[in-house]
Amino acid sequence: MDHNDTILETERLILRRYREGDLQDLFEYLSDPEVVRFEPYKPKTLEETREDLAWRVSTEEMTAVELKAEGKLIGNVYLGRRDFESLEMGYVFNRRYWGQGFAAESCRALIGRAFEQGAHRVFAECDPRNRASWRLLEALGFAREGCLRQNVYFWKDENGRPLWKDTYVYGLLDSRESEKRNKQ
């Protein structure tokens, strides 16, 4: 196995770049309507997943999460660069692996690395109805900074009218930064 693309390892996971060979595992969760229910895209076909994988292989913002015990891709964490030394975080995991702490384990490791590399703030946005997602963010130490009302839509109804959605915004600051400021 090629570990040149490994970013981090945790107790149970390998956090790495995407590979061409990830197509079937990626398709397994991106084609699941329950997995993508709150995402800005519909379940993907194999061909759409192939196109998506090409982007994932090319970017450093998307981290593949591989379960060591199975050598299987089970999800991903997105950390996108934003203004003011901030990163936007998102995650999508195969439903068969929900509720086992894999998202928390991978996010915690990647957030720690981001702060070590100089990030000032990590933030995430999620649908208020996606209770599992915002509960994960709160467990990771994120603070709910606000609720944006009807600020976005991904779909339109049969008459072409937007289906507006609310958004929770969560933020996490580098705790080492606040400790430094308190000592000054």
SELOZA-775838 format. One record per atom (N, C-alpha, C, O, CB): residue in three letters; x, y, z. Coordinates in steps of 0.02 Angstrom, whole numbers, plus 50000, padded with zeros to 5 digits. Glycine has a CB too. Layout:
BEGIN
alaXYZ/...
//
This chain:
BEGIN
met500424994050000/met500005000050000/met500445006250000/met500955006550035/met499525000050061/asp500245011249961/asp500625017449954/asp500415022450007/asp499845024850007/asp500535020449884/his500875023950053/his500715028750106/his501005035650093/his501025039750139/his500955026050173/asn501245036950032/asn501515043550015/asn500975048850018/asn501125054750026/asn501845043449946/asp500345046750011/asp499805051550009/asp499475052350078/asp498965055650084/asp499285049449958/thr499775049250129/thr499495049750197/thr499625056650225/thr500175059250222/thr499795044250243/ile499105059550253/ile499155066150285/ile499255065150360/ile499695068250390/ile498515070450271/leu498835060950389/leu498855059450461/leu498605052450473/leu498225049750432/leu498445064650502/glu498805049550528/glu498505043250550/glu498245044250620/glu498555047650661/glu499025037450548/thr497665041350634/thr497385041350701/thr497375034050723/thr497625029650688/thr496665044650704/glu497085032850780/glu497065025950805/glu496735021150756/glu496985015650745/glu496685025750871/arg496175023250726/arg495795018750682/arg495795020650608/arg495545016950566/arg495095018350706/leu496065026550593/leu495975029350526/leu496615031650493/leu497105033450527/leu495505035150529/ile496615031450427/ile497145034550387/ile496805040350351/ile496325039350314/ile497485029450336/leu497055046350362/leu496805052350328/leu497295053850272/leu497885055050284/leu496735058550379/arg497045053750211/arg497495053950153/arg497165057650095/arg496585059450096/arg497685046950132/arg497585058650043/arg497325061349980/arg496895055949946/arg496975049949959/arg497905063649934/tyr496445058149903/tyr496055053449863/tyr496495050149811/tyr496995052849790/tyr495465057049830/arg496285044049791/arg496625040149739/arg496125038049686/arg495525037749699/arg496965033849770/glu496375036749626/glu495935034349572/glu495545028149593/glu494975027249572/glu496355032849508/gly495855023849633/gly495545017549654/gly494975018349704/gly494695013349725/gly496065013149682/asp494815024449724/asp494295025549774/asp493585025849744/asp493105026949780/asp494435031949810/leu493525024849678/leu492885025949644/leu492305022049676/leu491795025049691/leu492955024049572/gln492385015549685/gln491815011549709/gln491615013549780/gln491015014149795/gln491995004049708/asp492105014549824/asp491945016449893/asp491625023349895/asp491155024449933/asp492585016449937/leu491865027949854/leu491575034649851/leu490855034349824/leu490405037549851/leu492005039349806/phe490755030449771/phe490085029649742/phe489605026649793/phe489015028449795/phe490125025149679/glu489855022049835/glu489435018749884/glu489085023849930/glu488505022949947/glu489845013849926/tyr489445029149949/tyr489105033949993/tyr488825040049957/tyr488335042849980/tyr489575036250046/leu489125042249901/leu488845048049866/leu488205046349829/leu487835050849809/leu489365050849817/ser488055039849819/ser487445037849784/ser486875036549834/ser486315034949813/ser487565031649742/asp487015037149898/asp486515035549951/asp486105041849967/asp486375046749992/asp486875032850015/pro485445041749952/pro485025047649965/pro485045049950037/pro485005056050050/pro484315046049945/glu485105045450084/glu485115047350155/glu485765051050172/glu485765055650213/glu485035041150199/val486325048950142/val486975052050155/val486985059250128/val487245063750162/val487535047950123/val486705060350069/val486755066950037/val486135071250049/val486055076450018/val486865066149962/arg485705069150095/arg485065072550107/arg485135080050119/arg484715083950096/arg484725069450166/phe485655082150155/phe485735089250172/phe486285092550129/phe486465098350142/phe485905090050246/glu486535089050080/glu487065091750037/glu486755095649978/glu486175094749962/glu487515086050011/pro487155099949947/pro486895103849890/pro486905100049824/pro486955103049771/pro487285110349883/tyr486865093349828/tyr486835089349768/tyr486415083149781/tyr486325080949838/tyr487555087349744/lys486165080349728/lys485745074249731/lys486215068149732/lys486805068749719/lys485245073949670/pro485935062249747/pro486345056149743/pro486675055749675/pro486365057149623/pro485915049849757/lys487305053749675/lys487695053849612/lys487685047049577/lys487665041849609/lys488415055849626/thr487695047349511/thr487785041349470/thr488515039449472/thr488935043249496/thr487535042549396/leu488675033549446/leu489375031449443/leu489795036349401/leu490355037949419/leu489435024249415/glu489515038549345/glu489885043249302/glu489995049949336/glu490535052849332/glu489505044249235/glu489475052449371/glu489555058749408/glu490075057949464/glu490465062549478/glu488875061049438/thr490075052049495/thr490565050749548/thr491265050549519/thr491745052949550/thr490405044049584/arg491345047749459/arg491995047449426/arg492255054549414/arg492845055949425/arg491945043649358/glu491825059049391/glu492015066049380/glu492185069449446/glu492675073249450/glu491445069949344/asp491795068149497/asp491915070949564/asp492585068449591/asp492955072349621/asp491345069049612/leu492735062149581/leu493355059249606/leu493955062749574/leu494455063949607/leu493385051649592/ala493915064349509/ala494465067749475/ala494625074349510/ala495205076049520/ala494295068949400/trp494105078049530/trp494205084249567/trp494525082849636/trp494995086249656/trp493535088049576/arg494265077749671/arg494515076049737/arg495255074149735/arg495635075949780/arg494105070349767/val495455070449683/val496155068549676/val496595074749666/val497165074949687/val496245063549616/ser496315079849632/ser496715085649614/ser496765090949669/ser497185095449663/ser496415088849553/thr496355090549721/thr496345095949771/thr496635093649838/thr496595087749855/thr495625098349781/glu496915098249873/glu497155096849941/glu496635098549993/glu496735097450052/glu497805100749955/glu496065101349972/glu495545103450020/glu495105097650042/glu494755098150092/glu495105108849989/met495125092050006/met494705086250021/met495135080550047/met495605078350012/met494295084049958/thr494995078150106/thr495375072650136/thr494955066350138/thr494395066350164/thr495605074550207/ala495235061050111/ala494905054450113/ala495025051350181/ala495565051850209/ala495185049750056/val494505048150208/val494545044750273/val494495037250260/val493975034750238/val493985047250322/glu495045033750275/glu495085026550263/glu495085022950330/glu495465024750376/glu495705024750222/leu494675017850336/leu494655013750396/leu495225008750392/leu495245004450348/leu493965010150404/lys495705009350439/lys496305005050438/lys496114997650436/lys496394993850397/lys496735006450498/ala495654995650479/ala495484988550487/ala495234985350422/ala495344979450411/ala494964987650541/glu494904989350380/glu494614986650318/glu494974989050255/glu494844986350201/glu493894988450314/gly495414994050262/gly495734996950203/gly495214999950157/gly495284999850095/gly496144991650166/lys494675002550186/lys494105005050148/lys493995012550159/lys494035015050216/lys493465001250167/leu493865016150105/leu493675023150108/leu492975023550137/leu492505020650109/leu493715026550038/ile492895027050194/ile492235027350226/ile491935034350229/ile491375035250252/ile492285024650297/gly492315039350205/gly492045046150207/gly492575051250189/gly493125049450168/gly491745047650274/asn492405057550200/asn492885062850185/asn492765068950230/asn492215070050255/asn492845064850112/val493295072750238/val493255079150273/val493515084450225/val494035083650193/val493665079050340/tyr493135089850220/tyr493315095450177/tyr493575101050222/tyr493255102850271/tyr492715097850134/leu494145103850205/leu494405109850238/leu494605114750184/leu495145114250155/leu495015108150286/gly494165119450170/gly494275124350116/gly494545130850143/gly494305133450193/gly493635125550078/arg495055133450109/arg495365139750130/arg494885145650117/arg494605146150062/arg496035140850093/arg494815149950166/arg494395155850160/arg494815161950182/arg495375161250204/arg493755155250203/asp494525167850175/asp494875174050194/asp495035174050268/asp494745170350307/asp494465180150176/phe495505178150287/phe495675179550357/phe495905173250395/phe495715172150452/phe495075182550393/glu496325169350361/glu496635163450393/glu496115158650422/glu496225155450474/glu497115165550448/ser495545158150388/ser495005153750410/ser494945147850362/ser495145148150304/ser494325157550413/leu494675142450389/leu494535136450349/leu493795134650359/leu493535135050415/leu494995130550369/glu493465132750305/glu492785130250310/glu492805122650310/glu493125119650266/glu492345132950252/met492475119550358/met492485112350365/met491815109250347/met491285112150361/met492675110450436/gly491845103550315/gly491255099550301/gly491445092250301/gly492045090650298/gly490935101650233/tyr490965087850304/tyr491115080650307/tyr490515076750281/tyr489945078850288/tyr491285078450379/val490675071150250/val490165066550224/val490445059550236/val491015058050218/val489995067850148/phe490035055250267/phe490255048450283/phe489755043250260/phe489145044450259/phe490385047650358/asn490015037450242/asn489605031650223/asn489145029950282/asn489365029550339/asn490055025550204/arg488505029150267/arg488015028050321/arg488155021750362/arg487975021550421/arg487315027550290/arg488465016750333/arg488635010650370/arg489125012050428/arg489205007850472/arg488925005350323/tyr489445017750426/tyr489955019350477/tyr489745025150522/tyr490155027750560/tyr490625020950443/trp489115027150518/trp488875032550562/trp488845030050634/trp488765024150647/trp488175034950538/gly488895034750680/gly488795033350751/gly489365029550784/gly489275026950839/gly488175029550759/gln489945029250752/gln490505025550780/gln491095030050796/gln491635027750815/gln490735020150732/gly490995036650790/gly491515041450808/gly492045042750755/gly492535046150769/gly491845039050869/phe491955040150695/phe492455041050643/phe492495048250618/phe493045050850606/phe492315036450584/ala491925051550612/ala491925058550591/ala492275062850643/ala492675067150627/ala491195061150578/ala492105061750707/ala492425065650760/ala493175064450762/ala493565069250769/ala492115063850829/glu493385058250756/glu494095056450759/glu494485059850702/glu495025062550713/glu494185048850755/ser494195059650641/ser494545062550584/ser494535070150587/ser495045073350573/ser494235060150519/cys493965073150605/cys493925080450609/cys494385083150663/cys494735088150652/cys493195082650624/arg494395079950721/arg494815082250776/arg495555082450754/arg495905087250768/arg494725077750838/ala495775077150721/ala496475076750698/ala496625082150647/ala497145085450651/ala496625069750669/leu496175083150599/leu496305088050546/leu496255095250572/leu496625099550550/leu495805087050489/ile495815096450620/ile495765103150650/ile496415104650688/ile496685110150683/ile495145103650696/gly496655099850727/gly497275100850763/gly497855102550716/gly498245107050730/gly497455094650804/arg497895098950662/arg498415100150612/arg498335107150581/arg498825110650571/arg498395094750556/ala497715109150566/ala497595115650536/ala497825121250582/ala498135126150560/ala496845116550520/phe497675120650647/phe497895125850694/phe498655125850701/phe498955131150707/phe497575124750763/glu498965119950701/glu499695119650703/glu500005123050643/glu500555125850647/glu499935112350707/gln499665122850586/gln499915125850525/gln499715133150517/gln499815136150464/gln499675121850465/gly499415136050569/gly499305143250568/gly498595145550556/gly498475151550553/gly499715146150519/ala498125141050549/ala497425143250541/ala497215147050604/ala497405145250660/ala496945137150527/his496815152250595/his496565156150652/his495885153550674/his495725153550734/his496515163550632/arg495475151450625/arg494785149650640/arg494555144250592/arg494735144250533/arg494315155850635/val494165139650617/val493835134650575/val493085135650585/val492855136250642/val494055127150593/phe492715135750530/phe491985136550537/phe491635131450495/phe491925128550449/phe491775143750518/ala491005130350510/ala490585125650473/ala489885128250471/ala489655131750517/ala490615118650505/glu489535126550418/glu488835128350411/glu488445121850402/glu488665117250369/glu488715133250351/cys487855121550433/cys487445115550424/cys486705117250430/cys486505122350458/cys487635110150476/asp486305112750403/asp485585113350405/asp485355112050477/asp485545107050507/asp485245108350355/pro484945116450506/pro484705115350574/pro484355108650583/pro484335105950639/pro484235120850594/arg484085105850530/arg483755099350535/arg484255093550538/arg484065087950554/arg483275098350476/asn484885095050522/asn485405089850523/asn485705089450593/asn486275091550604/asn485955091250469/arg485315086750638/arg485495086550709/arg486165082950721/arg486565085150762/arg484945083250749/ala486275077450686/ala486905073650695/ala487505078050678/ala488025077550711/ala486905067350650/ser487445082250627/ser488005086450606/ser488145091850658/ser488725092650678/ser487865089650538/trp487635095450680/trp487785100750728/trp487955098050796/trp488315101350834/trp487205105550734/arg487715092150814/arg487925089150877/arg488665087150874/arg489025087750924/arg487485082950894/leu488885084750816/leu489605083250807/leu490015089650815/leu490515089650851/leu489725080050737/leu489805094950783/leu490175101250789/leu490225103450862/leu490765105550884/leu489845106750746/glu489685103050898/glu489685105050969/glu490135100451010/glu490485102751055/glu488975105050998/ala490145093950994/ala490585089251029/ala491315090751015/ala491755089351057/ala490415082051009/leu491455093650957/leu492145095450939/leu492345102250968/leu492915104350960/leu492215095750862/gly491885105551004/gly492055111851036/gly491845118050998/gly491985123651019/gly492775112151047/phe491515117250941/phe491275122950902/phe490715126550940/phe490315123350975/phe491035120750832/ala490685133050932/ala490135137050960/ala489655138950904/ala489865140850849/ala490415143450997/arg489005138450918/arg488515140750869/arg488535148350870/arg488375151450921/arg487795137950884/glu488725151250814/glu488805158550810/glu488185161950782/glu488105167950789/glu489405160250768/gly487755158050752/gly487155161150727/gly486725156450686/gly486935150950668/gly487325167150685/cys486125158850672/cys485675155350627/cys485485160250573/cys485165165350586/cys485035152550665/leu485685158750511/leu485495162850454/leu484825160250429/leu484755154450412/leu486045162650398/arg484335164750426/arg483665162650407/arg483565163150332/arg483685168350301/arg483135166950443/gln483345157650303/gln483195157250232/gln483725160650189/gln483575164750146/gln482515160350217/asn484355158950203/asn484915162250168/asn485145158550105/asn485535161250067/asn485495162950214/val484895152350094/val485165148450039/val484625143650013/val484175141650050/val485795144550061/tyr484685141849950/tyr484265136449924/tyr484695132349876/tyr485125134949841/tyr483625139149889/phe484555125849875/phe484895121349829/phe484425119049773/phe484645117149719/phe485185115249866/trp483775119249787/trp483285116549741/trp482705121449733/trp482605126049773/trp483025109749765/lys482325120349680/lys481725124249667/lys481125119549664/lys481195113649648/lys481785128449602/asp480535122249679/asp479925118249675/asp479715117549601/asp480045120049556/asp479355121349717/glu479145114149590/glu478925112849521/glu478735119249484/glu478685119149422/glu478325108149522/asn478635124749521/asn478475131149489/asn479095135549481/asn479045141349461/asn477955134849530/gly479685132749496/gly480305136549488/gly480465141249545/gly480915145349540/gly480265140449425/arg480095140649601/arg480215144949659/arg480745141649704/arg480715135649716/arg479565146249698/pro481215145649729/pro481725142849773/pro481435139749836/pro480945142249865/pro482225148349792/leu481735134249857/leu481565131049921/leu482085133349972/leu482605130149980/leu481545123049915/trp481935138850004/trp482415142050049/trp482555137850111/trp482115134250135/trp482155148850071/lys483165138250136/lys483375134450195/lys483725139050244/lys484035144050224/lys483835128550175/asp483675137350307/asp484065140750359/asp484745137450365/asp484845131850342/asp483685140650427/thr485215141050395/thr485885138450404/thr486145140050474/thr486115145850495/thr486375141150351/tyr486385135050510/tyr486755136350572/tyr487485137650553/tyr487755134250509/tyr486695130250622/val487785142550586/val488495143950576/val488855142350641/val488665144850695/val488615151350554/tyr489375138350636/tyr489775136450694/tyr490495138650684/tyr490745138450627/tyr489745128850707/gly490835140650738/gly491525142650733/gly491945139850790/gly491695138650845/gly491585150150732/leu492575138750775/leu493055136350824/leu493695140250816/leu493965140850760/leu493195128650816/leu493945143050871/leu494575146750869/leu495125142450898/leu495005137850937/leu494505153350909/asp495735143950878/asp496325140350903/asp496405142050977/asp496555147750994/asp496965142250863/ser496295137251020/ser496325138451093/ser497015140651114/ser497095144151164/ser496115132251132/arg497535138651077/arg498215140751094/arg498295148351085/arg498675151551121/arg498735136951052/glu497945151051035/glu497975158351024/glu497695162251083/glu497995167151104/glu497585160150961/ser497125159951109/ser496835163651165/ser497265162851228/ser497305167551268/ser496115161151179/glu497595157251236/glu498055156451293/glu498635161351287/glu498845164251337/glu498315149151296/lys498905162251225/lys499455167051215/lys499225174151232/lys499595177851265/lys499695166651142/arg498625175951208/arg498375182751222/arg498275183851296/arg498415189351321/arg497725183951186/asn498035178751332/asn497925179451403/asn498565180451443/asn498565183351497/asn497555173451429/lys499115177951416/lys499765178551451/lys500095185251439/lys500545187251477/lys500235172951428/gln499875188851388/gln500185195251371/gln499965200851419/gln500185206551412/gln500025197251300/
//
